[in-house]
Amino acid sequence: MVKRLLIVAHAPSPNTLALREAAERGASHSDIENVKVTVKAPLEAGPDDVLNCDAILLGTTENLGYMSGALKDFFDRSYYPVLEEKRGLPCALYIRAGLDGTGTRRSVESIVTGLR
Ligand SMILES: Cc1cc2nc3c(=O)[nH]c(=O)nc-3n(C[C@H](O)[C@H](O)[C@H](O)COP(=O)(O)O)c2cc1C
């Protein structure tokens, strides 16, 4: 059975776009069978995308020591519509940070912990 991986990643620069494309390329590698990959920018993604996936990879820059506003907006719009439906959804995160990314990681982890 085909599993659906949703990549929701903010890519405001050539560097972060290359990062997102690398994630997509890796997830679409021929060694990986039966995985359909969908890539969306956070402002284009919403709760329906989450409801229709089997796993999610989040990507963000570190902005002011936090996740990007675009990814936060995605969570703001998606949180309650997916809360009851998607508990246990496998989730991974990458961060592009010039510093250590700690605040960004904490901000995303606290939301996905709330979503379980
Ligand atoms: C409003 C704003 C705040 C930012 N704050 C941080 C920050 O706290 N830490 C950091 O490492 N980079 C910060 N950045 C830089 C972004 O992470 C950067 O734009 C992103 O990593 C893309 O840069 P790159 O193309 O060099 O990867 C900030 C950028 C913006 C626009």
The ligand as a MOL file (V3000), in Angstrom:
LIG
                    3D

  0  0  0     0  0            999 V3000
M  V30 BEGIN CTAB
M  V30 COUNTS 31 33 0 0 0
M  V30 BEGIN ATOM
M  V30 1 C 13.0280 38.2810 10.4980 0
M  V30 2 C 14.1800 37.3190 10.4120 0
M  V30 3 C 14.7390 36.8290 11.5690 0
M  V30 4 C 15.8000 35.9420 11.5450 0
M  V30 5 N 16.3050 35.4350 12.6970 0
M  V30 6 C 17.2800 34.4930 12.6690 0
M  V30 7 C 17.7270 33.8580 13.8640 0
M  V30 8 O 17.2410 34.1160 14.9670 0
M  V30 9 N 18.7010 32.9400 13.7670 0
M  V30 10 C 19.2580 32.5910 12.5770 0
M  V30 11 O 20.1070 31.7390 12.5590 0
M  V30 12 N 18.8340 33.1720 11.4170 0
M  V30 13 C 17.8670 34.0940 11.4310 0
M  V30 14 N 17.3900 34.6540 10.2720 0
M  V30 15 C 17.9850 34.2360 9.0330 0
M  V30 16 C 17.1060 33.2040 8.3750 0
M  V30 17 O 17.1540 32.0100 9.0920 0
M  V30 18 C 17.6230 33.0800 6.9700 0
M  V30 19 O 16.8840 33.9920 6.2260 0
M  V30 20 C 17.4570 31.7230 6.3940 0
M  V30 21 O 18.2630 30.8220 7.1000 0
M  V30 22 C 17.8290 31.6610 4.9200 0
M  V30 23 O 19.1570 32.0190 4.8250 0
M  V30 24 P 20.1580 31.1570 3.9350 0
M  V30 25 O 19.7120 31.3170 2.5400 0
M  V30 26 O 21.5150 31.7410 4.1830 0
M  V30 27 O 20.0450 29.7450 4.4180 0
M  V30 28 C 16.3400 35.5450 10.2930 0
M  V30 29 C 15.7440 36.0340 9.1170 0
M  V30 30 C 14.6690 36.8760 9.1730 0
M  V30 31 C 14.0330 37.3580 7.8940 0
M  V30 END ATOM
M  V30 BEGIN BOND
M  V30 1 1 1 2
M  V30 2 1 2 3
M  V30 3 2 2 30
M  V30 4 2 3 4
M  V30 5 1 4 5
M  V30 6 1 4 28
M  V30 7 2 5 6
M  V30 8 1 6 7
M  V30 9 1 6 13
M  V30 10 2 7 8
M  V30 11 1 7 9
M  V30 12 1 9 10
M  V30 13 2 10 11
M  V30 14 1 10 12
M  V30 15 2 12 13
M  V30 16 1 13 14
M  V30 17 1 14 15
M  V30 18 1 14 28
M  V30 19 1 15 16
M  V30 20 1 16 17
M  V30 21 1 16 18
M  V30 22 1 18 19
M  V30 23 1 18 20
M  V30 24 1 20 21
M  V30 25 1 20 22
M  V30 26 1 22 23
M  V30 27 1 23 24
M  V30 28 2 24 25
M  V30 29 1 24 26
M  V30 30 1 24 27
M  V30 31 2 28 29
M  V30 32 1 29 30
M  V30 33 1 30 31
M  V30 END BOND
M  V30 END CTAB
M  END
